[in-house]
């Protein structure tokens, strides 16, 4: 990791994943990787991800941890539906020390969905319109439960449903706002190396990281360390200036490729 | 969630996932879901999963959090290789307040691998043999970096590589030991419901959960709440007695299916 030079410029994001289905291994957390990729490309540094059970204490613990770290952005997924184990909204109210109450705008959103389908607004459906005091409901174009947005100090909290299509639909409506909060450009480069084991590449990466402290370099083993080594090398840099980010990554990539070729590694640009 | 009656019997496990590649969204964390499924079937309750960056402070924070919660089992994946950003072993030593030193048995394992491939044992390769004082290296049948096992009070800590094949190979060697620690049998049942929205099923699940407090019921929306609702319903129970676990799940499943059919839901056993 190479946090020294860029840490102060970066904007930390936390992702909180809620749902027993993740913790019993029934569902693979693709929401997390999708969000992480989106946020990284916007200039956020996704610092931590926490997965917790459908339990008010557990969920509010996760929000409080993220808030106490002064994260710039907290995004949660899951626990927004109508069933007894959908507890995210209530847990967030609890974590913030705020009342949990029916929001008129959210209730309008929920009512409209059910009424246009010719269905009653029952107690379990009204629950989806209960928000922490001061929160704003986010229109859900792909489902019934609204998302939730609330600011706490400098931290923006966005609560999304766990159903991927709904999560993405609400998130996509917030891209402009989220992007404007970082003002950073990210440049990336990637290539693969075959013919030399990761442990032989390691000292070369050390050199490059020392030489280009603002570039982050990561190697991902894809083959066998012994026998048929194949490595994917990923470089990235962030800057307020897009050209500068691109130039830093390019320089570090060229330098690393030269060193790798010197020891007989075969390089292939992805 | 339904933790009341089973919480005291259960054995809590934490999973710690280490690697920037997860936090930038390059890699989907299938290690977590694989481990979670394995541990759940052995009777563990996977309580939390935390993903952290390749950073000593971050990794040791995660281990300390898990230790302070008195987890029965902590399993980490990632950060065991030879590169500069493989820091799990050192961070664990730091978290435990123990020395980080070359372990003779681990060094033998690493040496054997490289020497049989006709390669030198360099400084970066020796790093893979450094363990926290008092830890035991775990043979890696699919790669070079040994896993690590250490007990801290009542907590068993197992450190695995991030490469899925290596992670699974080391884990599979520990199944007997891990299973014997819980002594619990888990019974599960699953069926799908179409034709009624999740918000109409919610009050029925509430009833069943109140009636069968030791059975955990979870609904997963798969279709559209309005229009073409499709729900997957998953029930599970744990007991020291396998027959009892099976019988509890069966009773709750039958009762829930009856209620769902009464309101016109179509049930299909998976």
Interface residues (C-beta under 8 A of the other chain):
Chain A: X1 X3 X17 X20 X21 X22 X23 X24 X25 X26 X27 X28 X29 X30 X32 X33 X34 X35 X36 X37 X38 X39 X40 X45 X46 X47 X48 X49 X50 X51 X52 X53 X54 X55 X58 X81 X82 X83 X84 X85 X87 X113 X114 X117 X119 X122 X123 X124 X125 X128 X143 X144 X163 X197 X198 X199 X200 X201 X202 X203 X205 X206 X209 X216 X218 X219 X220 X221 X224 X225 X226 X227 X234 X236
Chain B: X1 X3 X17 X20 X21 X22 X23 X24 X25 X26 X27 X28 X29 X30 X32 X33 X34 X35 X36 X37 X38 X39 X40 X46 X47 X48 X49 X50 X51 X52 X53 X54 X55 X58 X81 X82 X83 X84 X85 X87 X113 X114 X117 X119 X122 X123 X124 X125 X128 X143 X144 X163 X197 X198 X199 X200 X201 X202 X203 X205 X206 X209 X216 X218 X219 X220 X221 X224 X225 X226 X227 X234 X236
